[in-house]
Amino acid sequence: MRRTHGPPHCQNRPARRPPVLGLHRLPRLQRRRPAMSTPPTPPPTITAALVSVGGSPAPVLHVLRQHRPAHVWYFCSAGSRANADDIQRQLDWHPAPRFLEVERFEELGPCYRELRRKLPDILAETKVPPAEVLVDYTGGTKTMSAALVLAAAELFQQFSYIGGEQREKGGLGIVLDGKERALYQGNPWTELAIREVERARDLWAGCQFETAARLLRQVAPRVPLRLRFEALATLADALAARHRLDFAEATRRLREAIGRIRPIFEANPAATPLPLAEKALQICERCSAPNASPTLLRELLDNALRTAAQGRYEDAAARLYRAKEMQAQLWLADATGGLFTNGRCKPENTAQLPDALKALPFCQPDARGEIKLSLEQSFLALNALGHEPARAIAADIALGVKSCFRAATEKRNASILAHGVQPIGADGFEQMKQIATDFLAFDLAREAHPISPLDPQWFETTCSV
């Protein structure tokens, strides 16, 4: 005799569905029915129904007859397969059936794995849009229902559960036939955008701010907190501009982001991106100045570290090289009272230069009357002015082929993004970092002004924005 449902020890018992979770076993006089709100609106278009099948066909028949889908996919065990066949025979519109039969129906892993394996193939074969699939998890063992929700939440948006006010066993048993009530609900993964927020968090951590912004902006129209997602997408756009060293654009975007973030998060100061945005704005405003500054230098070093963390060692090396050059230019500007700016001395200022610089053969005006100094020349000029930190660099450069400082420069010059064909790589960048630390006292152990990680709590609120 073929089993009709569930495990062997239940074969001779009347069909039962699991009791509704969350109701305590109170004495009968104290037990209260939960308040019944207006039933949610049924999904507009149902082309296929994915249903779990247990011992009672009534709830499955109820939901299928309500929607009359063209496809029905039965998730069943060997014991409940006969019930699935019987349900299919009772449907007068003859939908196309598929049977996802699982052997180890009391084990979550095998149930989930079977669904994950078969559902994509069924979708591909039937060409049913995932948005037009209704998942009903009423029937089957509790393990089967749990596995169905877990697997279906990754693919589908519409769920239903057949409940009702009148049940056996004083309200704790199965719903009485004819008293079924369909409870519709959306996918919480979609409504809360949990997966998307986690993905955005990972992209943010990898400094892929443009992609994070695009993801948040795509999700925004589908979630209740649309304005919040859009505001955080704007913040991600601003950080993307900061990371690509476009400080004018970053400043503009940060001001826009702050204007949108402040009213949204003012009621929850404990979990707000506002401090991050305001700190970034201060940095980017200072870095937008026409001349180099210590703030810009430090941001460039931080950017080199962030870029290296992405595995982009060629780009990181270029930033570190520019940081060394910028340090020399800042020192030279200070040592000459501003006669040199960004490594250049304008024609109207050359006559005012100290004699120690005028005597240097490389520190002479070009055809346009301007003096431009390279990286090494800037440090040699500083050495001529008695600049103490530059003395060690000048002495090392004098070693010629044995110069450590020059070796780092040549490694960068031989890279693919400079003048050669050799990649920098992680080891090459670490060598450049060490030399920059030794000669220029750069603190490259960590970022001075790191970009705070995306906090998923920014998306957790009961507010409507």
Helices and strands as residue ranges (DSSP letters): G 8-10, E 48-52, H 58-67, E 71-77, H 81-89, E 96-102, H 108-126, G 130-132, E 133-136, H 142-152, E 158-163, G 169-171, E 181-186, H 188-191, H 194-205, H 209-219, G 220-222, H 226-243, H 247-265, H 274-287, H 294-309, H 313-335, E 340-341, E 344-345, G 347-352, H 355-358, E 371-372, H 375-384, H 388-397, G 400-402, H 404-413, H 425-440, G 456-459
